[in-house]
């Protein structure tokens, strides 16, 4: 028996106080005690009342434990992006399953039913229109009595599993296995009267580029050249996020010199750095002869 079912057994609203629960328990236990009530169904009803009382006595501890457990239940999901997307940033559609507020009972776990009163159409409230004003008051015939039933779609839980499709903006500069926190996009739950949502932790898998890599806000590429090319100068084709680019290597370049191409880095605010990797021959004399 859950808390919603226990309140229904006691014929009380979910916001009933401890004093109201205690008072109702005394009333119902006296009414259905097998020693007092000789009806064949009284003993079974008495057992249900005691079970409901145990649930309601411990409901705060149960809710607190559930709260602590659910808070940790962040949703884990992932997406794959290319290296270029990781540099420039992109939008990705992701899908996942989460616990959401029940749309049938709006998270209440129960729904109102017609209480049979014709004066208020079974709602327990009367609406009076006076000029341009609207007044609502408790029905004087049924005294505001409300009849409720457990919400069948969510089985009185107030929440149900649902599939979610959202578009996520992934910023430029993410590296492989970065985790993005989508705040409040996870599971729905209630703690006492407060509504909460956990987060979604999105792991981004970046497909590795054969030659390029990110360093701070820059895209880097190590360009192997010979000593002769470094001394004489040469034009080389290098990869970039916009495809191959021709660069000019000036004469007398040295190992680890850098050539910069503007706006080809992270979010186009960074640059591309071409780092020269000069290879030196084993026999320098052979190079001089050439």
C-alpha positions, 0 to 999 in steps of 0.5 A: 500500500502506498501513501496515496492508497493509505489516504484513500483508505482513511478518506482523507486528503493528501495534505491532511495533518498528523492530528487529522490522521490520528483522529480518523484512525481512532474513529475507523478502528473503533468502527471496524474492530471485529469485537464491535463490528460483526459484519463479515467484511469488518475484519478485512477492513480493520486490517487495511486500516491498520496497514494504512495507519502504518504507511501514514505514520512513516510517510515522512521518513519514506518521502525523505528516503525516496527524495534522497534516492531520486536526487541521485538518479540523474539521467545518463545519455550520450551523443556523437559528433565530428571533430569539426562540430567539436571545434565550431559547436553544433546542435544535436537532437537527443532522445531519452526516457524519463519520469515525468509528471502525469498529464492525467492528474497533473502530479496529484496521483488522484483525480476528482470525481462527481460526488453526486451533489446536483447543486454543485454538479458534484464538484463541492464548490458553487460559482456565483456571477455578480456583475463582472465578478466571479465568486466561488464558495463551498456548496451548502448542500454537500458541504464541499465534500470531494470524491476522489479516485486513484489516477489509473494511468500513473497508479496513484504515483503522480508520475509516469515514464515518457519519451523526450526529444530535445535539441541540445546546443553543444559549444565549440571547444568540447573534447572527447568524453566531455559531460554536459549538464542539462539542468532540470531536464531529468526525472520529475518527482515531488518532495512534500509539496515541492516539485523538482527535476533531476538533471541529464548528464550528456556525454559527448563523444568526439570522433578523432581527426587524423591530424588536427587537435584542439589546444586551448582555443586553437586548432593545431597541426604538426607539419613535417618538413625537411631541413632543406624545405625549412631553409629554402622556404616552400608552399605546403597544403595543410588540413583545416576545419574548412578543408585543405589550405595552402600556406607559405613557409618562409625561408630559414624557418626553424623547428617548432616555428608556428604559422598562424591562420586566423579564425580557424580555431574554436568557434572561429574566435581561435586560430589554427596553428601549424607547428613546423616539425623539421627533420634533420638528415643524418649527413648534413654534408650531403645537404650542403652539397645539394 
